[in-house]
Amino acid sequence: MTSNAPAEWAELPPLRWGLVGAGGIARSLTLSLAAVPGDVVAVCARNPERTAAFAEAHGIPTPLTDLDEMLADDSIDIVYVATPHSVHEEPVVAALEAGKSVLCEKPLSHGLTSTLRCIDAARASSSTFMEAMWTRFLPAWRAAESWIEAGDIGEVRTLTASMGFPAPTDPTHRLMDPALAGGALLDIGVYVLALTQRILGGDPEDVQVLWEPTATGVDGQASIGMRWADGRMANLSLSLVSDMEGTAVVSGTEGAVAVPSFHRGEEVHLTRRREVIRTERFPHLVNGLEHQVAAITAAVADGAQEVAGMTWADSIEVAALSQRIRDRMGLRYPFDPPT
């Protein structure tokens, strides 16, 4: 373990992980185990050469291409589903039915119906299950929430957040391909929606959306406005065509909390009348994912099915909000059921 990891993490049991998927986010999860007890003992992906290369690069003893073979391995405690979100549902359900605990990369799935099926499978199991909304566990956001709860910004009235970067324009890229549920909303929008749900709740009275499709028909950029019954508001911006600063600001009647590059969350500012009066910094121990890994490891150790930082109800609310926005857009994927 890294020397700067919290002392209590050293007391966590070393879980044995199986990865479904051998891409960049699977690599990040593997690296985060430098701060949390645990080992990746198997990786399963479709391409045998790529899977073998991934396993060799990270010292993983068992590369596989058959999910059933991995799920039959009694030495595996927990499965991390790191495939594109368009194909999360089947490995999540299969792993839960096999008695494994599951951490599923966000978004949990491509639509509300699919998300609910995953949650139903979790309820029917005795395993721990969580959507990997890693930002919910970052110390910077925990600090921000503590300031908000302490009344340091008064009554919360507004949330603004943006996230965007110029994405590859290749129509077969996962961000551009409708068959892979590409687009800004599901890839990066989930960050701003999870933040909104956490701070303001998942039940706005009104949702308005302006959006622009890419050449492939997925959402390339969007501006989303929300209003709650008590007048609180959120203004959210997403883009796969422009480089956005990515700051999130929660504003209240007495001040504001700002988190630059909010999805990474390494510092937080408290402001009053646009003047910074307090700043705290929380550099990642590895890459930031270690905090959610520690949280789900503790839940598995305790025999808890849910993790308090990202409950099943949270995942359902975020998925419902995402579905509501997509319905406003009129955006459909080839695999969506007919209306």
N, C-alpha and C positions, 0 to 999 in steps of 0.2 A: 504493500500500500504506500501511497505517497505520504511523506512525512507531515504534510499540512492538512491531512484529512481529519475531520472531527474524531475525537477519541472514541465516542460511542459507536462509530462505524466499525471499529476494530472488533467489537463484540458481536457483530452480525454474523449469521451463519454463512459459510461460503457456498452459495447456490451454484449448481451446475446448469449452465445455459445451453440451449439449442437455438440456433439462428435459422429463420426462414427468410432467405434472401442474402445475397452477397454483394450488396452495393455500398455506397458511401455511408448511409446511416447505420448499416450493420457494423461497418468498421468503427464508426464513432462510439457505438455502444460497447464494442469490444475494448476499445481504448479506455473508456470510462471505468472499466473494472480495475484499473490501476489504483483507484481511490476507494473501492468498495470490495469487500471479500467476494470472490466468485471466479469461476472459470468458464470459458466457452469450450464445451466438449464436442460439439458437432455443429456443422453448418450444412444447410440443405438449399440447393438452388437448381434451376433447370439445366444450366450449361455446365457440363462436367469439368471442362478445362478451367473455366472461370472459378468454379467452386473449389477445385483442387488448388488453384493458385492462391485464392483467398485463405484457405486453410493453412497452406504452407507459410504465407506471409505473416500469419498471426498465431502460429503454433497451435492450431486446432487439430486434434488427432483424427477426427472423423468427418471427411467430406462426403456428402450424400446428394443424390438427386431424387430420392424417393421419400416423400413426406411420411408415409405410413411407416417406413423403416425407422425414421427418426423418432416418431411418436411411440413406437414400440419399445424404445430404449428406456428401461427402468432407471438408468443412472441420471436421466435428465429431469431436473426439478422444474424448470421454467423455460418457456419458449418465447422468443422475441420475434414477432412478425414484422419483417422489414421489407416486404414486397411493395410495389405500387398500390395505392389505396383502392384502386379499382378491383384488386383481387385479395383484399384482406379477409373477407367474410369466410371463405371456405377453410383456410388454415386456422383461423381463430376458432371456429366451431369445432373443427376436427381435434385441435389440441385440447380444448376444454373437455370434449367428450372422452379424450384419452386420459383425462385426469391430471393434465399438466396445468400449472399456473401460466398465465399469459400476460405479456406486455405487448400491446399492439401499437405500432407507430401511428401517429396522428396523420390525417383524420381517421377515426375508427373505421369508417367506410365511406362509400360514395353517395349514400343517401340515407334517409331516415329509416326506411323499411329494413335495409340491410343492417344498419346500426342496431335496431331493435332485436333483430335475430341474434346478433352477437351477444347482446345483454341477456336475452332469454337463455342462451346456452350457458352463460356464466351463472345465472340464477339456478339453473338445473344442476350445476356442478357443485363441488365443495372446494373449488380452487380459487386462488387469488387472480383477479383480472383487472387490468387498468389500461385505458388509452394513454399513450405516451406523450402527454402534454407537458413536456419537460419544463417549459417556462413557468408553470404553476409552482414549481419547487425551488426556483432560484432564490437565493437569499436576498437579492435586491428587491424582488417583488414581495417577499415576506416583510421586509422593512417598510416598503411603500404601504402595504396593507395595514401594518401596525400603526403607521402615522395617520392613515385615514381613519382607522377605528378609534384612535385616541382623540380624534376631533381636531387634529392639527391644521386641517384645511377647511374646517367648518362643515357645512352640509354639502355633500357631493351633488353637483348639478350637471356637469358635462364631462364627457370623455372624448378625446380625439386621438386617433392613432393612424399611422400609415405604414405600409410596407411594400417595397417594390424593387425590382432589379430588371435589367434587360435580359430576357431569357433567350435561349437559342430559338431560331425561327424554323429549324428543320421540322417539317410537318409530322415526322415520325417520332420526334422527341416526346417523352412522356408528358411534358408541360403543354404540348401543342396538339396531342392526339386525342380526339374525342373518345376513341375506343378505350383509352386509358383514363378517362375522366379528367383530362387535362384542364388547364385554366388556372387563373389566379385564385379563385374563391376557395377551391379545395386544397390547393398547395400551400398558399401563404395566408389566405383569408381566415383559415382556421385559427391562426394565432390571434388575430384581432377579435374574432368572434368569441374565442375562449376568454380573452381578457375582458371583453364587454360583459359576457355572462357572469364572470366572477365579480365584477365591480358593480354592475347595474342590474343584473338578473337577465334571464333568458326570455322574458315575456313583454317586449315592447308593444305598445298599443298600435304604433304605426311604423312601417318600414318602407322607405322609398329608395329606389336604386336607379342610378344612371350607369350605363356600361357600354363598352365597345368590344365587339368580337375581334378575334384574330382572323387571318385568312382561312384557318381551318374551322372556324366557327365556335371555338371555345372562348371564354371570357378573357380578354387581354388586359383590360383595366376596368375598374369600377369605383364609383363613389356611392357610399351607402349612408343614408341618414336614418336615424331611429329616434322615436320619441316615446317616453313612458307616460303612463296615465297621470303621474304627478308632475310632469313637465321636465323631468331629466332627459338629456339628449346625448346621443353619440354620433360622431362624424368620423367615418372610416374611409380610408383610401387604399386601394390595392392596384398593383400594376406589374405586368410582365414586360413592359416596354420602356419604363423610365426608372431611373435610379433614385429612390426615395430615401430620405434621411432616416425614417423608421423610428421617430420618437413617439412615445405615448405620454399623454398628459391627462391626469385626472384633476379636474378643477372644481373647487368648492367656493362657498361664500366667503371664506377667510384666507384662501391661498390655493396652492396647487402642488401636486407631486408630478415630477417629470422623470421618465426613464429613457435615456437615449439608447438607440438601437435596442428597443424594448424586448425583442425576442431573444437577445443574448443576455440582457439584464445584468451588466456588471457594475453599474453605478446608478444612484438615485438622488434626485435633488428635491428639496423642499423650498418652495418659493412663496414670498408674500409681496404683493404688488410688483410682480415681475422681477423681484430681487431675490437671489439665492441666499437663503439663510442657513441651510444645512446641506451637506453632501456626504454620502457614504459610498464607499467603493467595495465591491465584492468580486475580485478576480476569480475566474474559474480555476478549480483545482486541476482539472484536466481539460474538459470541453463543455462543461455545464450539465451534461447528461447524468453525471454521477449523483446528483441530488435526487432525481426521480428513481434511479437504480437503488439507492439506499432506502428510499421510501417504500418501494415495492418489496425489497428484500426483508425489511422489518415487518411488513404486513404478512408475508409468507411465513416468517418465523413465528408470528403471533397467531397464525391460523385465521386471519381476517380475509374475507372475500373481497372487500373493497379497500381502497386507499383514500384516506380523508382528503388529501389534496386534489384528487380528481376522481370523484365518485361516479357511479353509473348514471345517477340522475344528472350530473354535470354533463356527461357525454351525450345524453339524450337531448338535453336543452340546446347544446351547441349544434348537434346534428339537425334538430328541428329548426333552429334559426337559419342554418345554412340552407336547408331545404326550402324554407320560406323565401330566402333571397333568390335562390335559383328559380323558383316558381315565378317570382316577380320578373326575372330576366326572360323567362320562357326558354331557358337553356335546358336541352335534353341531350342525353348520351345515347349511343346506339343500343345499349343493352337495357335502357329504361323500359319498364312495362308500358304497354299502350294506354293512353288516357281514355 
